[in-house]
């Protein structure tokens, strides 16, 4: 097959554009400056600006006329709504996120595994005035890094989890140096309890709890999680939060099972939940 330089250039341009979209997503509602996007993407300033202009013309990005910051545009929102209907986890779990935030008063999240990372799909804040702001929709972390990613890692078969840790040891050490020596113990604890607990390891004062969601086949698909300031996740409140998570996870799994067809067992031999 002959090499087509034009085709290769087009693919490279598409990859760069998609990389910018991801960075805009990670920037959230605050937006990102051109300088920040250039630095994070590794693109030259003219190339970055050219791609941003193209995204703006297609409605995929917008630029605030006052702050000059870039963020995702309306067309991305519309595409996301279409994708949400295509991939059932967001649709069936979103009201569980809302209920968790309402019942606990803390921030609640839906996170899914996407390839080698865990992506936050939704965040809902509770009414408690002191909040944890370390995780927002669009944020990505490696498995094990944070309450949600830790719950997903612990829910995997042991051999698969060990393989992941070995393969990503260097990346984990570079991005989360304080976490790496604690991970084996945290994974064991999460398996024993049936849920993960992050005691402010990545961000002092910000604690998290999460529980994995399994699909009808038993595979680990996503998780529901909570985040709060340290005083809101002490041992006396832990059983209450774990029970609320378990109830919503069970509801999501039942909905996923109904959508998939005939009833399917919702548990697997690799999964245990020993709630306090």
N, C-alpha and C positions, 0 to 999 in steps of 0.2 A: 504494500500500500504506500503510495507516494505521500511525502510530507507536504502539507499545505501550510505555509507560513501565515497566511491570512487567517486560516481557521485556528491555528495555535494562538495567534494574537487575540482573536475574539474570545477564546476560552479564558485566556489570562485576564482580559478586561472584565469578563463576567465574574471571575473569582474575586478580583479586587473590589468590584461593586458590591458583591455579597458580603465581603469582609467589612466594608463600610456600614452596610445595613446592620450587621451584627453589633458593631461598635455603637451605632446610634441606639440600638435596643438596650445595650448595657448602660448607656448614659441615662436612660429613663426620661422622665418628664422634665428634668432640669436642662437636658441638652448638653451638647459638647461643642467646644470651640474648634475652629479649623486647625489651630496649632496642636490641640490635643489629638485630633483625628489623624493628623500627619504623623505625630509621634507614635501613636498606638498602632497604626496600620503599616508603618514603614514606607508609605508612599511619598513621592515628592509632593511639594505643595501645589504645583500646577496640576498634577494628575489628580490629586485629592479634590481640588476645587472643581475640576472638569467633571469628575464623577458625581460630585454632590449636585452640581447644576443639572446634570442629566436626571438624577433622582428627584429633584425638585420639580422638574418639568413633567415627570410622570406621576407626580403626587405621592411618591414614596418617601419623601423627606420634605421638611419645611425649615425655614430659617426665621428666627424671631427678629423682626426689624429693629428692635431696641437693643437687645443683648447681643445680637449677631450669632447666637448659638444655634446649632443644628439639632433637630430631633426627627423622629419618625413621623411620616405624614399619614393622611387619612386613608390612602389606598392600602397601606399596610394593615390598618385596623380592619378594613373590609375583607382583605385576604385572610386575616386572622379569624374573623367570624366564620368564613367559609371553611377554613381548616378545622375550627373547633367543632363544626358539625360533622366533619369527616372523621376526626379522631375523638372517640367517645369519652375519654377520661376527663377532659376539661368540662364537657357538658354535664356529665353525671356527678362530678365532684365539686362543682363551684358552689352549690348551695351548702355543702358540708363545710367548706371554708368559711362561708358567711356565718353559719351557726356556731362554729367553734369560736370565732371572734366575738360573737354576741354573748355566748355562755361564759367564756373565760375572761372577757374584757381585754385580752391580749391579742397580739398579732398572729394571724393564722395564714398558712401557706399551702399551696399545692405545688409539688415538685415532681418532675419526671426524669427518668434516665434517658438521655439522648446520646447514643454512642458511648464515648468514654467519659462523658460529663453528666452532671445533674443540672437541669434547668428549672428555675422557678417560673411557673406559669401564672400564678395568681397570688396576690397578697390582699388580705383584708384586716384592717386595724380595728382593735376593740376600743372600749371606752376608757380604759385606764390611762390617765394623763401621761405617765412615764412610759415611753415606748422604746423598743429596740429598732434601730434603723439600719441594721447591718445587711439585710436581705430585701431585695425588691424584685418585682417581675422582670424577667429577662436576665437576671444574674446567673452565672454558671460556675460550678465548682466540681472538682474531681470527687469521685466516690470516697467517702470517709470524712470529707472536710465540711463539718457542720452537722447539725442534728439530722436533717433530712438525708443528705448523702451518707451519713453513718448508718442510718436505719436501712437504707437500700443495700449498702455493702454487707451488713450483718445478715440480711435476709437471703443473700445469695448462698448457694451450696459452698461449703468450706473450701473445696478445691478451686472453685471459680474465684472466690474472694482472695485467696492466697495468690493465685496467678495474677489477678489485677494489681495487688499490692506490689508484687515483684516487678511487674512490667512498668509500673508507674512510680517506682520508688524514687527516682531522681526528680521527677516533676513534683511529687508530693513534698520532698525535702526542700526544694527550691521555693515553693509557694507557701508551704505551711510547716516551717521548721519546728515550731513548738509542738505540733500535733503528732508528728511521725513516731516518736518513742512511746506515745500513749495509745496509739491506734490498736495494737493487738488486744490490750486490756479493755478498751472501749468496745471493740467488736464482741468480745466474750460477754461483757456485761449486757450489751443490747440483745444478744441471743438469749441470755438467761431471763431477762425481764420481758422480752417481747416488744420493747421499744427502746429507742436511743435517748441518751441524755447528754447534752453538751454543756458543760459547766463553765462557760465563758473562756474556753481554751483559745479560740481564735480572736475573740474580741472581749477583753475583760469587762465583766459586769453584764454582758449579754448572754443569757442562757437560752437553750432550746431543747425541745422534746419532739420526737417524731416517731411515726409508725408506718411501716411499709404497706402498700396496697398490692395485692396480687390479682392478675387477670384470671379468667376462667380456666386456663390451662395450668395455673399454679405459678406462672412466671412472675418475676418482680417487675412491675410496671411503673409505679409511682409511690408517693408517700404524702401523708398529711402531717403538718408540723406546726408547732407553736413556738413563739419567741417572746421573751419578756426580760425585764431587768431581774437581777439576781434575787432580790427579795421576793419575787413573785413565783419562784420555782424551788422553794425549799421543801424538804422531805414531808412536812405536814400537808402540803398541797399536791404533792406528786401523785398520790392515788386518784384524786379527783380528776386531774388533767389526763392521766393515762386512761381512765375509764371513758372520758368524753372522746378522746382520740379513737379508742377501740370501737365505740358505738358508731362513729362516722365512717371509719374504715370498713366496718362490716356492711354498712348501708351502701357504700360505693361498690364494694365487691359484689353485693347482691344485684345491684343495678347492671353492672358489667356482665354478670352471668345471664341475666334476663335478656340483654341485648344480643348475646352471642348465640342464643338458641336454646336447646334443651338444657335442663339443670345440670350443673357441673359442680363437683366438690370444690369448696372455697378454700380448703387448706391443703397443704402438702406435707410430706414427711420432714421437709427441711425447715418447717415453720413452727415455732412455739411462741405463745404469749403467756407469760406468767405475770399477770398484773398483780400489783401489791394489794 
